Amino acid sequence: MKKSVNLWILPGNISFEDGLKMIKDAGFEAVEVNTTEGGGILDINCSENDAKKLAEKIRKNGLEISSLLTGQFWKYSLTSSNPEIRKKGEELLEKSIKIANYLGTDSILVVPGVVGPLFGEGEIVSYDIAYRRSQESIKKYVELAEKNKVYICVENVWNKFLLSPLEMKRFVEEIGSEYVKVYFDVGNILIIGFPEMWIRILGKLIKRIHLKDFKLSIGNINGFCDLLEGDVNWPEVINALKEIKYDSYLTAEVGPYKYHSETKIYTTSIAMDKILGRK
């Protein structure tokens, strides 16, 4: 398994080039790139040339690109009752597949939709309708994904949707494409289940893994914490990954922290080595 980290970990007070050098120096092999709206490292409306230049810069620093994270799926939900929002979500999916191809990575993280927010206010969509809408939207871009050899990876998030491994498995298998898989987030699932169980049940459907930790005693968004400081049973998680013969990227998702210390890059890498049983 390869060590990767989401670029959110980069402190806000250093250059992108210096950040990449630190990530490499800390022992990571790859990075996950995030899209933004209006600036940032990679704008969702970037050109093919912009994406390829970014990829070249990352690879020149000895790093691979593990995946593309498009956080705007929360804003433009594929399950929204507003047709315009849903359309923007589908356009986002199309753009993400193309950008991943430009970057030379084969996986994109997709939030499949939202039944309702876990905390606070937001649109509520009937579960059965959300299920149908999400599948319909994803199916529209299966052919594009297959053509570009980019996997649409549905992630488990705090959206009150796809709340069991059996349901997640059924949801993906019903779409019926080799290029629709699961992006499994270890920390996200802890509030409703056991990550090792999800891993064993989803098996080969898992294409990518996010590593986060979480304190159940807090039980809300503030419960996310540094790796090894929460309640994830890491030995069981690693055993489960070995059982399903997972051999791809493990991406630490730490942040976004605009002003945190550069040491976070190194402590996260050390924690991942401990989790993996490496010296």
FIVEX-654234 format. One line per field, with one value per residue (C-alpha): residue number from 1; x, y, z. Coordinates in pm, 1 decimal. Layout:
k: (NUM/...)
u: (X/...)
v: (Y/...)
w: (Z/...)
***
This chain:
k: (1/2/3/4/5/6/7/8/9/10/11/12/13/14/15/16/17/18/19/20/21/22/23/24/25/26/27/28/29/30/31/32/33/34/35/36/37/38/39/40/41/42/43/44/45/46/47/48/49/50/51/52/53/54/55/56/57/58/59/60/61/62/63/64/65/66/67/68/69/70/71/72/73/74/75/76/77/78/79/80/81/82/83/84/85/86/87/88/89/90/91/92/93/94/95/96/97/98/99/100/101/102/103/104/105/106/107/108/109/110/111/112/113/114/115/116/117/118/119/120/121/122/123/124/125/126/127/128/129/130/131/132/133/134/135/136/137/138/139/140/141/142/143/144/145/146/147/148/149/150/151/152/153/154/155/156/157/158/159/160/161/162/163/164/165/166/167/168/169/170/171/172/173/174/175/176/177/178/179/180/181/182/183/184/185/186/187/188/189/190/191/192/193/194/195/196/197/198/199/200/201/202/203/204/205/206/207/208/209/210/211/212/213/214/215/216/217/218/219/220/221/222/223/224/225/226/227/228/229/230/231/232/233/234/235/236/237/238/239/240/241/242/243/244/245/246/247/248/249/250/251/252/253/254/255/256/257/258/259/260/261/262/263/264/265/266/267/268/269/270/271/272/273/274/275/276/277/278/279)
u: (0.0/127.6/131.4/-57.3/-179.0/-444.7/-299.0/-519.8/-236.3/-17.9/30.0/-92.8/235.9/465.0/488.7/333.3/676.1/815.7/511.0/559.1/924.0/820.1/560.5/823.2/1080.2/832.2/805.5/484.2/467.6/163.1/-78.2/-450.1/-545.1/-852.5/-1056.1/-1171.7/-1408.5/-1225.7/-852.7/-658.5/-424.0/-666.2/-983.4/-1269.8/-1288.6/-919.2/-794.9/-637.2/-304.1/-341.3/-411.9/-119.2/117.8/11.6/62.5/408.0/503.2/390.0/573.8/890.9/899.8/893.6/527.3/238.9/-120.9/-338.6/-680.0/-888.9/-1121.0/-1405.3/-1557.0/-1812.6/-2047.1/-2179.7/-2282.6/-2410.5/-2571.7/-2664.6/-2978.8/-3105.5/-3472.9/-3360.7/-3304.7/-3052.3/-2838.7/-2859.0/-2753.9/-2452.6/-2364.3/-2369.3/-2154.2/-1917.3/-1897.2/-1818.6/-1547.8/-1394.4/-1356.7/-1184.8/-955.8/-852.6/-756.5/-551.5/-377.7/-299.8/-484.7/-750.8/-984.9/-1218.8/-1396.5/-1770.4/-2018.5/-2319.3/-2581.3/-2744.0/-3059.0/-3002.4/-2720.6/-2601.4/-2593.4/-2751.3/-2990.2/-3005.2/-3219.7/-3387.6/-3457.4/-3661.8/-3420.6/-3569.8/-3571.0/-3209.5/-3111.1/-3274.1/-3147.2/-2790.9/-2778.6/-2937.8/-2681.6/-2382.8/-2505.6/-2505.4/-2125.9/-2027.7/-1942.5/-1721.1/-1550.5/-1485.2/-1351.2/-1110.9/-1028.3/-1122.9/-1304.7/-1604.6/-1546.6/-1847.4/-1745.1/-1919.2/-1979.7/-2206.9/-2505.1/-2759.6/-2732.4/-2591.6/-2572.5/-2466.0/-2197.7/-2462.5/-2649.9/-2334.1/-2238.7/-2582.4/-2585.0/-2254.2/-2323.3/-2663.7/-2498.2/-2321.8/-1989.6/-1634.4/-1557.4/-1788.4/-1627.3/-1605.4/-1379.6/-1389.1/-1324.5/-1219.4/-1286.5/-1618.2/-1777.7/-1690.3/-1995.9/-2232.5/-2030.6/-1706.6/-1461.3/-1314.4/-1661.6/-1724.5/-1387.6/-1446.3/-1798.8/-1714.1/-1398.1/-1282.1/-1531.4/-1295.8/-1073.1/-929.8/-899.2/-909.2/-742.4/-890.7/-937.2/-1234.0/-1318.6/-1656.4/-1672.9/-1710.0/-1939.1/-1964.0/-1750.2/-1504.6/-1437.7/-1202.9/-847.0/-493.3/-423.8/-376.9/-553.2/-908.3/-1108.8/-1031.4/-913.1/-613.5/-479.3/-819.9/-846.5/-507.2/-588.9/-912.3/-729.7/-478.1/-758.0/-919.6/-571.3/-599.5/-269.9/-340.0/-311.2/-388.9/-455.4/-442.1/-709.9/-594.9/-748.2/-810.1/-587.9/-495.4/-228.3/-117.5/247.1/466.3/526.9/177.3/310.7/580.7/371.6/101.2/359.3/501.4/151.0/84.6/409.1/294.6/-45.1/123.1/373.7/669.6/977.0)
v: (0.0/344.5/647.4/947.1/1272.2/1522.2/1860.6/2024.5/1945.6/2219.3/2520.1/2849.3/3027.9/2831.4/2801.4/2509.5/2391.8/2395.8/2207.9/1934.4/1899.7/1860.8/1598.7/1401.4/1448.2/1323.9/991.0/1023.3/868.3/1051.3/1340.0/1383.6/1698.6/1906.7/2122.6/2468.0/2730.2/3049.7/3006.0/2771.2/2497.9/2367.8/2546.7/2321.2/2528.4/2485.0/2416.5/2090.9/2272.4/2405.1/2055.7/1903.3/2174.3/2102.4/1729.2/1791.4/2005.3/1732.7/1456.8/1662.7/1652.9/1273.3/1233.1/1048.9/1173.2/927.3/1077.0/1388.2/1519.7/1742.5/1891.5/2094.2/1792.6/1909.8/2242.0/2089.5/1773.1/1500.6/1438.4/1794.1/1865.7/2173.1/2062.4/2342.3/2235.0/1872.7/1974.8/2159.8/1848.4/1642.5/1901.5/1878.6/1503.0/1541.4/1801.6/1589.9/1286.7/1495.5/1672.5/1339.5/1222.1/1538.7/1488.2/1127.4/979.5/710.8/793.1/1073.4/1108.8/1163.0/1251.4/1060.1/1293.0/1406.0/1283.2/1539.1/1698.2/1505.7/1828.1/2167.8/2279.6/2190.4/2037.7/1708.1/1465.0/1147.1/853.1/652.7/957.1/1038.6/680.5/693.6/1039.7/957.8/639.5/810.5/1092.7/862.8/632.7/927.1/951.1/586.7/583.5/891.8/733.9/413.2/606.8/805.2/505.2/706.7/541.7/719.2/645.1/698.5/804.1/741.2/1083.7/1238.2/1267.6/1028.3/821.5/473.3/392.2/29.0/-165.2/-391.8/-94.8/72.4/-252.9/-287.2/76.9/42.9/-301.3/-192.6/75.0/-209.8/-60.5/-166.2/205.4/278.6/187.3/297.5/554.9/431.8/679.3/504.1/797.6/904.7/567.1/542.0/736.2/478.7/157.7/-37.3/35.2/-314.0/-462.5/-225.0/-308.6/-684.5/-657.2/-410.7/-601.4/-544.4/-262.6/-40.3/156.4/415.1/466.1/784.1/767.6/986.1/932.5/1025.5/1055.4/899.0/1071.1/1402.8/1265.3/1570.4/1746.3/1839.9/1471.9/1442.5/1430.5/1335.6/974.7/744.9/991.7/866.7/544.6/373.9/16.9/47.9/-309.5/-445.1/-195.4/-298.3/-668.0/-618.9/-435.5/-717.3/-974.1/-809.2/-769.7/-392.0/-264.5/90.1/432.9/514.8/889.3/1082.5/1350.4/1606.2/1950.2/2185.7/2377.8/2713.4/2803.6/2485.1/2402.2/2231.4/1959.5/1822.0/1679.7/1487.0/1372.4/1244.8/1044.1/897.3/801.4/626.1/431.1/321.1/217.3/18.0/-140.1/23.9/151.4)
w: (0.0/-94.1/135.0/-0.5/151.8/52.1/-43.4/221.7/461.0/312.0/541.9/403.2/461.8/228.2/-148.6/-331.5/-449.7/-95.8/25.4/-232.8/-130.3/234.2/145.1/-45.1/230.6/489.7/307.3/110.1/-234.9/-371.2/-323.6/-371.9/-562.3/-472.9/-706.2/-602.9/-736.1/-822.0/-770.4/-546.4/-663.9/-926.8/-1034.1/-1143.9/-1463.7/-1541.9/-1892.5/-2000.2/-2014.4/-1657.5/-1522.3/-1709.8/-1584.9/-1226.7/-1279.2/-1422.4/-1121.8/-880.5/-1065.4/-1094.7/-715.5/-722.5/-629.9/-793.0/-807.5/-619.8/-698.3/-754.5/-482.9/-601.3/-288.3/-482.8/-496.2/-158.7/-312.3/-635.9/-508.6/-755.7/-548.7/-508.6/-575.6/-766.9/-1130.1/-1189.0/-894.5/-1006.2/-1357.6/-1217.5/-1019.8/-1338.0/-1515.5/-1219.6/-1262.0/-1630.8/-1562.9/-1286.2/-1512.1/-1777.7/-1528.3/-1374.1/-1721.1/-1778.0/-1442.5/-1524.0/-1228.2/-1259.2/-969.8/-866.4/-533.0/-572.5/-301.1/-440.0/-293.8/27.3/201.6/475.7/675.6/980.5/1181.1/1116.6/844.6/478.3/207.3/292.4/8.3/42.1/68.4/-218.5/-447.3/-357.7/-436.8/-779.9/-871.0/-772.6/-977.8/-1276.4/-1271.5/-1232.8/-1509.9/-1753.3/-1723.3/-1707.7/-2078.2/-2038.5/-1737.1/-1927.4/-2227.5/-2007.0/-1786.0/-1478.5/-1188.2/-1035.3/-665.7/-440.2/-89.6/240.9/397.0/658.5/425.0/583.6/266.0/191.2/559.2/549.2/360.9/211.5/70.7/-58.9/-230.8/-390.3/-500.2/-685.0/-833.3/-967.5/-1179.8/-1355.0/-1459.7/-1382.7/-1360.1/-1065.7/-734.6/-371.2/-206.3/152.4/433.5/753.5/986.9/836.0/900.4/1268.4/1384.6/1229.8/1202.0/1202.9/920.0/921.2/858.2/567.5/415.1/430.0/284.6/6.0/-84.6/-440.5/-490.6/-288.9/-524.2/-284.1/92.6/301.0/640.7/914.5/1286.5/1502.9/1873.6/1944.2/2283.4/2098.0/1827.8/1603.4/1342.8/1618.0/1679.3/1382.8/1507.0/1411.0/1315.7/1618.9/1850.7/1794.4/1818.4/1486.1/1545.3/1313.2/1348.6/1241.8/956.3/820.0/865.9/669.9/389.4/367.3/358.7/55.1/-99.4/-120.5/-261.0/-374.0/-210.1/150.8/154.1/478.8/472.8/727.3/708.8/556.7/795.1/647.0/898.8/1073.4/1126.5/870.4/1129.9/1058.3/731.3/915.3/1212.8/976.5/782.7/1105.2/1221.7/890.2/928.2/1274.8/1136.3/860.5/1096.9/929.3/1111.0)
***
